[in-house]
Amino acid sequence: MAFLEPSAPQVPSSYRAPAEGRSRWLALAHEIDPEVARYFLVSARCGCFMQAARSLNIKATLLRKRLAQLEEHVRHSLFSYQGNGLVLSRDGQQLHAQLIALAHERRLPVTEQPLIRLAVAEPILHDILGRDLIALLRRNASVRLEIISIDSQLSQQAVDVDVVLWLSDADDPVPGPSFATEPPQALARLHYVPHIAKRYSRLTTRPDSLEDLDDYMLVQWQPDAQVGALRAWNHVVEQRLAAVVQVHAYSLMLEMIRCGACIGLLPHYMSSFDRGLVALPGLLTESMQRQVWLAVNAQVADREAVRMIVALIVGTFEGRREWFD
């Protein structure tokens, strides 16, 4: 992909537009709507209509339509392709130079985007929300988003954020955020069961009792060791004198299960998230459940950008409802 700097369009060093031509392009630059001018300048800078549309937070079809109207207005083609890269035509270079000069003259301000601080429980961020957040950034490259990964120590880590997504051990959201929020919303109930990779366990030989676990290594994500709702599994891990590993990175625990022939405790939806993992529901008789909660800082509840993030989160959980039923 070719990228063009707006202050240095690609023109031959020996080329100078005639004075009459410069005057005409300057007059055209004054006629162009500031929004359309911005579309043109961002497209020139990015060298890619799709990337420019992301930066502008508009659809690529709308961008192409407005630029086509601009070309019709000036009666010249402004862009051309060189290989896979988008570059300015000779006429596009002249208009670009005049718009840059005009922009400096007008001192057009950059539109500041609000900073959104989102705190998310690490398993939820990794397993459920991560892909949709990435999709959001692909659609809107101008968003300002700070993502804070949290574990069980919510009150110490999520301090004064805009949106927080956490796990509780019961039907109430305690412990919740330490700051004032709108009423928390329950999104899903998670059931926890030990999991193993299919590649390391045939159906006829999979463990179905605690005694069968003696032939397997166990792995535990360290933050789960302090979770009361998971005490049945934690007790099994604590009794181990060998063949146990505790990790502080959630993604590493998943890799230990996938590739290290370990058995670890995961939410029951993991077989939907990763088809290579299979649940072992018969190992423990005690039910282990946690609740997913969403809350919005009371001071920013009406901010449009925050409502966009909340809608994305709620939509993600609704779209994966079969994971939790």
N, C-alpha and C positions, 0 to 999 in steps of 0.2 A: 504494500500500500504506500502510495506517495503522499507525503505531507508537505504542505506549503505554508510558509510563514507569512502572515498577512502583511507584514512590513517589508517583505522582500519577495515579491512575485517573480516567477521564473521568466525573465525577459533577457534577450541578448544584451550584453553590456554596451554594444555599439548602437542599440536601437533607441531612438528618441521620437516620441509621437510628435507630429507637426503641431505647432501652436494652435492652429485652427481646430485640429482634432481634440487636443486637450481641453479647449474651451467647450467643445460640444459635450465631451464626457463629463466635464465638471457640471455643466447645466443639467445633464441627465441625473447625475448623482444627487443634486438638490431636489429633483422631482421624486426620487424613489422613497417609498414609505420606509421609515426607520426599521420597522420589523422585518420587511423584506430585505433591506440592506444587511441586517444582522444575519439573516438566513444565508445570504450570498457569502458574506465574509467567513462565517463559520464553516461553510462547505468548502471554501477555498483553503482554509487552514487545515481541515481534517483530511482533504483529499479523498473523501468517501461520503456518499450521501447517507448511508446507514449510520455511520459514526456521527455525522453532523446532526442527524435527527435525534439520536440519543442525547447528544450534548444539549440540544435545544428543548428536549422533552416534548417532541411532537412526533407524529407518524411520518415515516419516510415518504409515503404517498402524498401527504400534504406538502412536505418540503419540495418534492419534485414538481408538484403542481404550481406552487408559488414561484419557483425558479423558472419554470416554463413561461409563466405569465410575464416574468421580468424580461426574459429573452424576447418575447413578443413585443413588449413595450419599447425596448431599446433597438429592436430589429437586428439583433446580432446573436450568434451563438456564443455563449460565455464559457462553456466547459467543453473539454474533449478528453478522450481516453488515450493514454499511452501505456500499452500493455494492460495490466490490471489496475493501473493507477489513474485517478481523476486529476486532471490539470486544467489550468485556465487557458482559454484560447487567447489569441493576440488581443481581441476586443475585450475579453474578460479581464486581461491584465491591465488595460487602460482604465476600465471601470473600477477595478480593485484599487488602483493607485489613488483615484479621486475619492473613493469612499473612505479609504484610510486617512487621507488628508482631512476630509470633512469630519470624520469621527474624532480626530485629534482636536479639530477646531471647536467642535461642539462639546468635547469632553463627555461623551456618553458614558454614564456610570454602568458598572457591572451589577446585574441584579443579584443581590445576596440571597442565598437559600438558607432557610432555617436549619439549624443543627438539631437532629433528632438523636437522642441517646436511648438506645434499646438494650435492656439487660435481659438475657435469656439463659435458662438452665442449659448446661452444656449438652445433655442428651437430646433435648428438644431442638436446640440449634443444629446439631449434627444430623439427626435422623429425620426431622420433620420440616423445619422451617428454612434450613440452609438453601435448598434448591430454589425456593420461591423468592428468597431475598436476592439471590444472584439474578434471577429473572427480572426482578424489579430494577436492579442496577443496569441490566442490559437495556431496559426500556427507557430509563431515565438516568443519564450520565451526569446530570447536574445536581442530583440529590446529595445532601450532606448528612451522613449517617455514621454514628459511632455505635458499634456492636460490642457489648460487654458480656463475656461468657461467665456465668456464675455456677457454683456448685451448691451444696447444701447450706453453706453459710451465707444466706441471702442478705441478712441485715448488715453484714460487714462489707459486702462487695457492691451491692446495688444501692448507692447513695444518691438520692435526688436525681433519678433518671426520668425520662418522659414516659416510657412504656416498660413494663417489667412482666416477664413470663417465668413463673416458678412452679415448683412442686411442693405439695404438702403431704403429710402422712395421714390426713383424715379428711372429713367432709367440710371442714372449715379451713380458711386460707391462712391459718396460723402455723408457723411464723410468716408474716407478710412483710412488705416494705416498711421501712422506718419512717417514711414521709407520708403525708396525707394523699390519699388516692380517691378516685371515683370508686363506687362499689365494685369489688372484684367479680370477675366473670369466670365460672367454671367451664373449661373447654373440653376436658376429657378425663376419664378414669383409666389409669394404666394398671394392668396386672403384670406382675413380674414372675418369670419362670427361668430356670437354668436353660442355657442354649449350648449347642455343639454344632460344629461344622459337619455338613453331610459327608464331605470327603473323608472324614476321619471316623465315621461310624456308620456301619450298615444297619438297616432296619432291624434285623434279627439280633444284633449284638449291642444295641444302644442300652445304656444303663437305665433301669427303671426302679432302682432303690438306692438308698444311701450307701449300702454295702458295695454296690457296684461302682461307686465313685472312687474306690480305693485304687482302681487301675487307671485313673485319669488325673491329670494336673488341673487344679482349679486356678482361676484368675479372678481378681476382684479389683474394681475401680475404687480407690481409696476413699473418696468422699462418701460412698455408699456404706462404708463401715460404721458410720455414725448415725445412720438412718434407722429409727426405731421400727418403721413399717417393714423393714427388710431383715428383722432380727433372726428369722428362721435360717436364712442363708448365711448371715453373718456368723451365727453360732457354728455352722458346719465349717466355715473357713477358719474360725478361731481354734477349733479342735485339731486342725491339721498340724502335724509335726514335720511334714515333708510334702513335696509336690504341690506347692502353692506359691503364687506370685501376686504381689499387690502393686498396682501401677497408679500413677497420678494423672495420666492422660487418658481420656475416654477413648480416643481414636486408637491408642495403643492396645487397650483392652480388647477392642473389636478385632484388631489384627492378631492378637494372641489366640482368640477363638477361631478366626478364619484360617489362620496359617500355622498355629502352634499346637494344634490338637488339645487345646484347653477347653474346659467347661466354665462358663461365666454366667452371671445373672444379668438378664436384659428384659426390657419391656416385651410383652407378648406380641407386639406388632412387628418385631424384628424379622420374622420370617416373611413378612410382606415387603419390608424395606430391602432385605437381602435374601434372595432365594437360596443362597448357599448355606443358610443357617436353619436349624430345626430346633423347636422347643422340646423340652423334656418335662412335661407337666406332672409326671408321676413320682418325681423324686421327693418332693416335700408336700406334706399334707396341709400345712398352714398356708392360708391365703396371704399373699403380699400385694398390697395395692397402694397407689399414690394418685393424687389428684393434680391436674394441670390447671393453673390459675393465670388469668390475665388481668392486669390493672393499669390504669392510666393516671399519671400525676394530676392531681386536682387542679393545679395551676395552669396546665397546658391542655386540658381536655378539649378545648374548642379549637385548637390549632389545626388547620387543614392538613398540614403535612403529617401530624400525629394521627389524625383520623385515617389517612391513607395507609399508614403502617398497621393500625388496628384492623382495618378492613382486610388487609392482606393476611394477617395472622388468623383472623376468624375464618376467612375463606379457605385458608390452607387446611385448618382442622375440619371444616365441613366437607371439603373435598376428599379427605382421608377418613371419613367417618367409619368406613368398614374396617379400618385398622383397629378401632377402639371398641366396636360392638362385640 
